[in-house]
Amino acid sequence: MPQRALGPFSVSAIGLGCMNLDHGYGPAVSAGQGAQLVQAALDAGVDFFDTAALYGFGANETRLAPLLKPHRHRITLASKCGMQGVDRGDGTRVREINGRPDVLRQTCEDSLRRLQTDVIDLYYLHRWDPRVPIEDSVGALGELVRRGLIRSVGLSEVSAPTLRRAHAEFPITALQSEYSLWTRNPEIAVLDTCRELGVAFVPFSPLGRGFLGGALPSVESLGTLGPTDMRRTLPRFDPAGNYPRNLRLLDALRALGAELGATPAQLALAWLLHKDPGFVPIPGTTRVDHLQDCLGALRLQLSPEAMDRLDALFPPEAIQGNRYAPQGASEVDTERFGFEGPVAR
Protein backbone atom coordinates (compact mmCIF):
# COMPACT_ATOMS: atom_id res chain seq x y z
CA MET A 1 0.00 0.00 0.00
CA PRO A 2 1.53 3.36 -0.99
CA GLN A 3 2.03 5.71 1.94
CA ARG A 4 1.62 9.47 2.23
CA ALA A 5 2.69 11.97 4.86
CA LEU A 6 -0.07 13.35 7.06
CA GLY A 7 1.68 15.71 9.42
CA PRO A 8 3.81 13.48 11.69
CA PHE A 9 2.08 10.32 10.46
CA SER A 10 2.71 8.06 7.49
CA VAL A 11 -0.63 6.70 6.32
CA SER A 12 -2.08 4.68 3.46
CA ALA A 13 -2.64 6.86 0.40
CA ILE A 14 -6.37 6.11 0.67
CA GLY A 15 -8.00 5.95 4.08
CA LEU A 16 -11.43 4.70 5.12
CA GLY A 17 -14.19 7.08 6.10
CA CYS A 18 -16.32 5.08 8.53
CA MET A 19 -19.42 7.30 8.75
CA ASN A 20 -21.45 5.25 6.28
CA LEU A 21 -21.60 2.30 8.65
CA ASP A 22 -23.78 4.15 11.16
CA HIS A 23 -24.76 7.56 9.89
CA GLY A 24 -25.88 9.70 6.99
CA TYR A 25 -27.00 7.24 4.34
CA GLY A 26 -29.70 5.23 6.02
CA PRO A 27 -29.87 2.68 8.86
CA ALA A 28 -26.70 1.33 10.44
CA VAL A 29 -25.32 -1.82 8.85
CA SER A 30 -25.14 -5.07 10.79
CA ALA A 31 -22.23 -5.82 13.09
CA GLY A 32 -21.12 -8.59 10.74
CA GLN A 33 -21.15 -6.41 7.63
CA GLY A 34 -19.24 -3.65 9.39
CA ALA A 35 -16.63 -6.07 10.70
CA GLN A 36 -16.19 -7.60 7.25
CA LEU A 37 -15.59 -4.19 5.69
CA VAL A 38 -13.09 -3.02 8.31
CA GLN A 39 -11.18 -6.32 8.14
CA ALA A 40 -11.05 -6.11 4.34
CA ALA A 41 -9.58 -2.62 4.63
CA LEU A 42 -6.97 -3.77 7.14
CA ASP A 43 -6.09 -6.77 4.98
CA ALA A 44 -5.61 -4.47 1.97
CA GLY A 45 -3.17 -2.29 3.90
CA VAL A 46 -5.46 0.60 4.80
CA ASP A 47 -4.14 2.07 8.05
CA PHE A 48 -5.96 5.42 8.31
CA PHE A 49 -9.47 5.28 9.77
CA ASP A 50 -11.77 8.28 10.23
CA THR A 51 -14.72 8.45 12.62
CA ALA A 52 -16.47 11.09 14.77
CA ALA A 53 -18.47 11.49 17.93
CA LEU A 54 -21.42 12.51 15.75
CA TYR A 55 -21.63 9.31 13.70
CA GLY A 56 -24.48 7.31 15.14
CA PHE A 57 -24.17 9.56 18.21
CA GLY A 58 -21.13 7.57 19.34
CA ALA A 59 -22.17 4.22 17.87
CA ASN A 60 -19.54 4.37 15.12
CA GLU A 61 -16.70 4.80 17.60
CA THR A 62 -18.11 1.98 19.71
CA ARG A 63 -18.38 -0.29 16.67
CA LEU A 64 -14.80 0.40 15.56
CA ALA A 65 -13.18 -0.09 18.96
CA PRO A 66 -12.97 -3.91 19.07
CA LEU A 67 -12.21 -4.10 15.33
CA LEU A 68 -9.28 -1.70 15.44
CA LYS A 69 -7.92 -2.27 18.95
CA PRO A 70 -5.79 -5.32 17.99
CA HIS A 71 -4.19 -3.20 15.25
CA ARG A 72 -3.90 0.04 17.21
CA HIS A 73 -0.09 0.02 17.06
CA ARG A 74 -0.07 0.14 13.26
CA ILE A 75 -3.00 2.40 12.38
CA THR A 76 -3.63 6.14 12.49
CA LEU A 77 -6.97 6.87 14.13
CA ALA A 78 -8.87 10.10 13.55
CA SER A 79 -12.03 11.29 15.25
CA LYS A 80 -13.89 14.59 15.62
CA CYS A 81 -15.53 16.80 18.21
CA GLY A 82 -17.58 19.97 18.16
CA MET A 83 -20.63 18.39 16.55
CA GLN A 84 -22.24 15.63 18.56
CA GLY A 85 -25.52 14.28 19.82
CA VAL A 86 -27.20 15.74 22.89
CA ASP A 87 -30.08 14.29 24.86
CA ARG A 88 -33.29 16.18 24.20
CA GLY A 89 -34.77 15.04 27.50
CA ASP A 90 -37.37 12.68 26.01
CA GLY A 91 -35.06 9.78 25.26
CA THR A 92 -34.06 11.03 21.82
CA ARG A 93 -30.88 12.75 20.70
CA VAL A 94 -30.33 15.64 18.35
CA ARG A 95 -27.25 17.04 16.64
CA GLU A 96 -25.62 20.06 18.23
CA ILE A 97 -22.66 22.18 17.14
CA ASN A 98 -20.82 23.29 20.27
CA GLY A 99 -17.20 24.42 20.35
CA ARG A 100 -16.92 25.45 24.00
CA PRO A 101 -13.67 24.21 25.54
CA ASP A 102 -15.40 22.30 28.33
CA VAL A 103 -17.62 20.49 25.81
CA LEU A 104 -14.65 19.58 23.60
CA ARG A 105 -12.74 18.18 26.58
CA GLN A 106 -15.70 16.06 27.65
CA THR A 107 -16.35 14.86 24.11
CA CYS A 108 -12.71 13.76 23.83
CA GLU A 109 -12.88 11.80 27.06
CA ASP A 110 -16.11 10.13 25.90
CA SER A 111 -14.54 9.25 22.54
CA LEU A 112 -11.45 7.77 24.18
CA ARG A 113 -13.68 5.55 26.29
CA ARG A 114 -15.78 4.42 23.32
CA LEU A 115 -12.72 3.83 21.13
CA GLN A 116 -10.96 1.89 23.92
CA THR A 117 -7.73 3.79 23.37
CA ASP A 118 -5.49 6.05 25.45
CA VAL A 119 -4.90 8.58 22.68
CA ILE A 120 -6.48 9.74 19.40
CA ASP A 121 -3.92 10.41 16.70
CA LEU A 122 -5.73 13.17 14.81
CA TYR A 123 -8.61 15.01 16.45
CA TYR A 124 -10.64 17.38 14.29
CA LEU A 125 -12.97 20.19 15.21
CA HIS A 126 -15.88 18.83 13.18
CA ARG A 127 -17.52 22.22 12.68
CA TRP A 128 -16.50 25.65 13.86
CA ASP A 129 -19.05 27.03 16.31
CA PRO A 130 -19.23 30.76 15.43
CA ARG A 131 -20.43 31.54 18.95
CA VAL A 132 -16.95 30.56 20.19
CA PRO A 133 -13.78 32.21 18.85
CA ILE A 134 -11.84 29.66 16.83
CA GLU A 135 -8.83 30.47 19.00
CA ASP A 136 -10.70 29.28 22.09
CA SER A 137 -11.77 25.98 20.54
CA VAL A 138 -8.37 25.26 19.02
CA GLY A 139 -6.63 26.34 22.21
CA ALA A 140 -8.64 23.71 24.09
CA LEU A 141 -7.58 21.06 21.57
CA GLY A 142 -3.98 22.17 21.96
CA GLU A 143 -4.31 21.57 25.68
CA LEU A 144 -5.53 18.02 24.93
CA VAL A 145 -2.29 17.52 22.97
CA ARG A 146 -0.26 18.74 25.94
CA ARG A 147 -2.16 16.36 28.22
CA GLY A 148 -1.37 13.44 25.89
CA LEU A 149 -5.03 12.66 25.08
CA ILE A 150 -4.62 13.47 21.39
CA ARG A 151 -1.52 13.64 19.22
CA SER A 152 -2.51 16.36 16.76
CA VAL A 153 -5.25 18.85 15.90
CA GLY A 154 -7.34 19.05 12.74
CA LEU A 155 -10.13 21.22 11.39
CA SER A 156 -13.09 20.38 9.17
CA GLU A 157 -14.99 22.57 6.70
CA VAL A 158 -13.34 25.90 7.49
CA SER A 159 -12.28 28.77 5.26
CA ALA A 160 -8.74 29.95 4.60
CA PRO A 161 -9.00 32.93 7.02
CA THR A 162 -10.30 30.69 9.80
CA LEU A 163 -7.51 28.20 9.16
CA ARG A 164 -4.94 30.99 9.48
CA ARG A 165 -6.39 32.17 12.79
CA ALA A 166 -6.51 28.62 14.14
CA HIS A 167 -2.99 27.79 13.01
CA ALA A 168 -1.66 30.91 14.73
CA GLU A 169 -3.18 29.65 18.00
CA PHE A 170 -1.94 26.05 17.74
CA PRO A 171 -0.36 24.15 14.84
CA ILE A 172 -2.99 22.49 12.68
CA THR A 173 -1.94 19.11 11.27
CA ALA A 174 -4.75 18.55 8.77
CA LEU A 175 -7.81 20.17 7.26
CA GLN A 176 -10.66 17.94 6.14
CA SER A 177 -13.23 19.25 3.67
CA GLU A 178 -15.43 17.94 0.90
CA TYR A 179 -13.43 17.86 -2.32
CA SER A 180 -14.02 15.92 -5.51
CA LEU A 181 -14.54 16.36 -9.21
CA TRP A 182 -17.96 17.84 -8.51
CA THR A 183 -17.07 19.82 -5.37
CA ARG A 184 -14.14 22.09 -6.18
CA ASN A 185 -14.63 24.79 -3.54
CA PRO A 186 -11.31 24.16 -1.70
CA GLU A 187 -9.57 25.35 -4.88
CA ILE A 188 -10.80 28.89 -4.19
CA ALA A 189 -8.37 29.50 -1.31
CA VAL A 190 -8.06 26.62 1.15
CA LEU A 191 -5.68 24.40 -0.81
CA ASP A 192 -3.18 27.21 -1.36
CA THR A 193 -3.37 28.13 2.32
CA CYS A 194 -2.80 24.54 3.39
CA ARG A 195 0.31 24.35 1.20
CA GLU A 196 1.59 27.66 2.53
CA LEU A 197 1.14 26.64 6.18
CA GLY A 198 2.21 23.03 5.77
CA VAL A 199 -1.23 21.67 6.66
CA ALA A 200 -2.20 18.31 5.17
CA PHE A 201 -5.47 18.13 3.23
CA VAL A 202 -7.92 15.25 3.62
CA PRO A 203 -10.74 15.19 1.03
CA PHE A 204 -13.95 13.67 2.34
CA SER A 205 -16.79 12.55 0.08
CA PRO A 206 -14.25 12.14 -2.74
CA LEU A 207 -16.87 10.24 -4.74
CA GLY A 208 -19.51 12.95 -4.45
CA ARG A 209 -21.61 11.03 -1.90
CA GLY A 210 -21.76 8.07 -4.26
CA PHE A 211 -22.58 10.01 -7.40
CA LEU A 212 -19.12 9.74 -8.98
CA GLY A 213 -19.01 6.02 -8.25
CA GLY A 214 -22.22 5.46 -10.20
CA ALA A 215 -24.16 4.35 -7.13
CA LEU A 216 -27.23 6.30 -8.30
CA PRO A 217 -27.11 6.04 -12.10
CA SER A 218 -30.60 7.36 -12.85
CA VAL A 219 -33.28 9.64 -11.49
CA GLU A 220 -35.33 6.52 -10.73
CA SER A 221 -32.52 5.15 -8.56
CA LEU A 222 -33.03 8.03 -6.15
CA GLY A 223 -36.15 6.20 -5.07
CA THR A 224 -33.93 3.65 -3.32
CA LEU A 225 -32.81 6.27 -0.80
CA GLY A 226 -34.41 5.61 2.55
CA PRO A 227 -36.08 8.32 4.66
CA THR A 228 -32.93 8.84 6.76
CA ASP A 229 -30.55 9.17 3.79
CA MET A 230 -29.16 12.71 3.89
CA ARG A 231 -28.94 12.89 0.11
CA ARG A 232 -32.72 13.32 0.00
CA THR A 233 -32.14 16.84 1.39
CA LEU A 234 -29.19 17.86 -0.79
CA PRO A 235 -29.97 20.18 -3.72
CA ARG A 236 -27.67 18.34 -6.14
CA PHE A 237 -29.79 15.22 -5.78
CA ASP A 238 -33.10 16.99 -6.48
CA PRO A 239 -34.88 14.62 -8.89
CA ALA A 240 -37.08 17.39 -10.28
CA GLY A 241 -34.28 19.42 -11.80
CA ASN A 242 -30.67 19.28 -10.67
CA TYR A 243 -30.02 15.55 -10.67
CA PRO A 244 -31.04 14.84 -14.26
CA ARG A 245 -28.65 17.54 -15.46
CA ASN A 246 -25.83 16.25 -13.25
CA LEU A 247 -26.27 12.77 -14.68
CA ARG A 248 -25.01 14.02 -18.04
CA LEU A 249 -21.63 14.61 -16.40
CA LEU A 250 -21.61 11.04 -15.13
CA ASP A 251 -22.15 9.77 -18.68
CA ALA A 252 -19.00 11.60 -19.79
CA LEU A 253 -17.04 10.21 -16.83
CA ARG A 254 -18.10 6.66 -17.69
CA ALA A 255 -17.02 7.15 -21.30
CA LEU A 256 -13.59 8.40 -20.27
CA GLY A 257 -13.26 5.52 -17.84
CA ALA A 258 -14.03 3.02 -20.57
CA GLU A 259 -11.35 4.62 -22.72
CA LEU A 260 -8.74 4.47 -19.93
CA GLY A 261 -9.73 1.07 -18.55
CA ALA A 262 -10.97 2.37 -15.20
CA THR A 263 -14.24 2.58 -13.30
CA PRO A 264 -15.76 6.00 -12.56
CA ALA A 265 -14.80 5.66 -8.88
CA GLN A 266 -11.21 4.87 -9.77
CA LEU A 267 -11.00 7.87 -12.10
CA ALA A 268 -12.41 10.20 -9.46
CA LEU A 269 -10.00 8.99 -6.77
CA ALA A 270 -7.00 8.87 -9.09
CA TRP A 271 -7.72 12.48 -10.06
CA LEU A 272 -7.39 13.45 -6.39
CA LEU A 273 -4.26 11.36 -5.86
CA HIS A 274 -2.61 12.97 -8.88
CA LYS A 275 -3.70 16.50 -7.93
CA ASP A 276 -1.33 16.65 -4.99
CA PRO A 277 0.99 14.05 -3.39
CA GLY A 278 -0.15 15.30 0.00
CA PHE A 279 -3.86 14.58 -0.44
CA VAL A 280 -5.23 11.59 1.50
CA PRO A 281 -8.83 10.93 0.38
CA ILE A 282 -11.12 8.97 2.70
CA PRO A 283 -13.93 7.39 0.68
CA GLY A 284 -16.65 5.73 2.70
CA THR A 285 -18.60 2.60 1.87
CA THR A 286 -20.44 -0.29 3.46
CA ARG A 287 -19.47 -2.88 0.83
CA VAL A 288 -16.24 -4.80 0.34
CA ASP A 289 -16.55 -4.77 -3.46
CA HIS A 290 -16.87 -0.98 -3.45
CA LEU A 291 -13.82 -0.74 -1.18
CA GLN A 292 -11.81 -2.88 -3.55
CA ASP A 293 -12.97 -0.75 -6.49
CA CYS A 294 -11.77 2.39 -4.68
CA LEU A 295 -8.37 0.91 -3.86
CA GLY A 296 -7.94 0.08 -7.53
CA ALA A 297 -7.37 3.80 -8.07
CA LEU A 298 -3.90 3.35 -6.59
CA ARG A 299 -2.86 1.37 -9.68
CA LEU A 300 -4.16 3.93 -12.15
CA GLN A 301 -1.70 6.31 -13.76
CA LEU A 302 -3.27 9.43 -15.26
CA SER A 303 -1.39 11.43 -17.86
CA PRO A 304 -1.44 15.24 -17.77
CA GLU A 305 -3.82 15.07 -20.74
CA ALA A 306 -6.22 12.82 -18.83
CA MET A 307 -6.11 15.17 -15.84
CA ASP A 308 -6.93 18.11 -18.10
CA ARG A 309 -9.83 16.20 -19.61
CA LEU A 310 -11.24 15.38 -16.19
CA ASP A 311 -10.94 19.02 -15.12
CA ALA A 312 -12.76 20.04 -18.29
CA LEU A 313 -15.57 17.53 -17.70
CA PHE A 314 -16.37 18.99 -14.28
CA PRO A 315 -15.96 22.78 -14.26
CA PRO A 316 -17.61 24.13 -11.09
CA GLU A 317 -20.21 26.09 -13.04
CA ALA A 318 -21.45 22.87 -14.69
CA ILE A 319 -22.54 21.34 -11.37
CA GLN A 320 -26.23 21.88 -10.74
CA GLY A 321 -27.26 22.62 -7.15
CA ASN A 322 -25.49 23.68 -3.98
CA ARG A 323 -23.69 21.27 -1.68
CA TYR A 324 -26.17 21.72 1.16
CA ALA A 325 -29.67 22.98 1.76
CA PRO A 326 -29.78 26.33 3.61
CA GLN A 327 -29.53 24.81 7.11
CA GLY A 328 -26.47 22.75 6.27
CA ALA A 329 -24.91 25.63 4.38
CA SER A 330 -25.24 27.85 7.44
CA GLU A 331 -23.19 25.36 9.46
CA VAL A 332 -20.04 25.36 7.34
CA ASP A 333 -17.41 28.08 7.16
CA THR A 334 -16.14 27.50 3.63
CA GLU A 335 -15.64 29.64 0.54
CA ARG A 336 -18.21 29.42 -2.24
CA PHE A 337 -18.23 30.15 -5.92
CA GLY A 338 -20.26 33.22 -6.79
CA PHE A 339 -23.06 31.31 -8.54
CA GLU A 340 -23.74 29.31 -5.36
CA GLY A 341 -25.04 32.34 -3.51
CA PRO A 342 -23.70 34.24 -0.47
CA VAL A 343 -21.95 32.57 2.43
CA ALA A 344 -24.57 31.87 5.08
CA ARG A 345 -22.86 33.56 8.03
C-alpha positions, 0 to 999 in steps of 0.5 A, a space after each residue: 500500500 503506498 504511503 503518504 505523509 499526514 503531518 507526523 504520520 505516514 498513512 495509506 494513500 487512501 483511508 477509510 471514512 467510517 461514517 457510512 456504517 452508522 450515519 448519513 446514508 440510512 440505517 446502520 449496517 449489521 455488526 457482521 457487515 461492518 466487521 467484514 468491511 473493516 477487516 477487508 480494509 486492514 487486509 488491503 493495507 489501509 491504516 488510516 481510519 476516520 470516525 467522529 463522535 457525531 456518527 451514530 451519536 457515538 455508535 460508530 466509535 463503539 463499533 470500531 473499537 474492538 475491530 481496530 484495537 488489535 491493530 492500534 499500534 499500526 494504524 492512524 486513528 482520527 475522530 472529531 468533536 464539536 458536533 455531537 448528539 445531545 439528549 433532548 430530554 425525552 429519550 431522543 438525541 439531536 445534533 448540536 454544534 458546540 465548540 466550547 472548551 469544556 464540551 470539547 474536553 468532555 467529548 474527547 474523554 467520551 470518545 477515548 472511552 468508546 474507542 478503547 484507546 489512550 490517545 487519538 492520533 488526529 482530532 478534528 474540530 468537526 464544525 466551527 461554532 461561530 459563537 466561540 472564537 476559533 482560537 478558544 476551541 483550538 486552544 482547548 484542543 492544543 491543551 488536549 495535545 499537551 495532556 497526551 489525550 490526542 496527538 494532533 489537531 485538525 479542522 473540518 470545513 473551514 475557510 482559509 481565514 479561519 484556518 490561518 487564525 486557528 494555526 496561529 493559536 496552535 499548529 494544525 496538522 490537517 484540514 478535512 473538507 469535501 473535495 471531488 470532481 464535482 465539489 471544487 470549492 477548496 480550490 478557491 483559497 483553502 488548498 493554497 493556504 494549506 500548502 503555505 502553512 504546511 497543513 495536510 489536506 484530507 478530502 472527504 466525500 471524494 466520490 460525491 456522496 456516491 454520485 461519482 461512483 455510479 451508485 445512483 445512475 438514474 433519477 429513478 434510482 433516487 427512489 432507493 434512498 431511505 427516509 434517513 438518507 441525507 442525500 434526499 435533502 441535498 440540492 444536487 440530488 433533487 430529482 425534479 431538476 438538478 439531478 437529471 442535469 448532473 447525470 449528463 456529467 456522469 455519462 462523460 465520466 463513464 465514457 472516459 473511464 471506458 477509454 482508460 480502462 478504469 471505473 468512474 470511482 477509480 478515475 475520481 479517486 486517481 484524479 485526487 491522488 494525482 492532484 497533490 501528493 499530500 492529499 489523502 482521500 477517505 472514501 466511505 462505503 459499506 461494501 467490500 466490493 466498493 472498497 476494492 474498487 476504490 483501492 484500484 485507483 492506486 494502480 491507475 496512472 493518469 497522464 497530464 492530458 487525462 487530468 486536463 480532460 477530467 478538469 474540463 468535464 467537471 468545471 464548477 459552473 457545470 454542477 447543478 445545485 449547492 452542496 447543502 440545503 440552507 440549514 447545512 450551508 449555514 453550518 459550514 465556514 467555507 468559501 463558495 463560488 459566486 453562482 452558489 449564492 452568499 456565504 450563510 454567516 
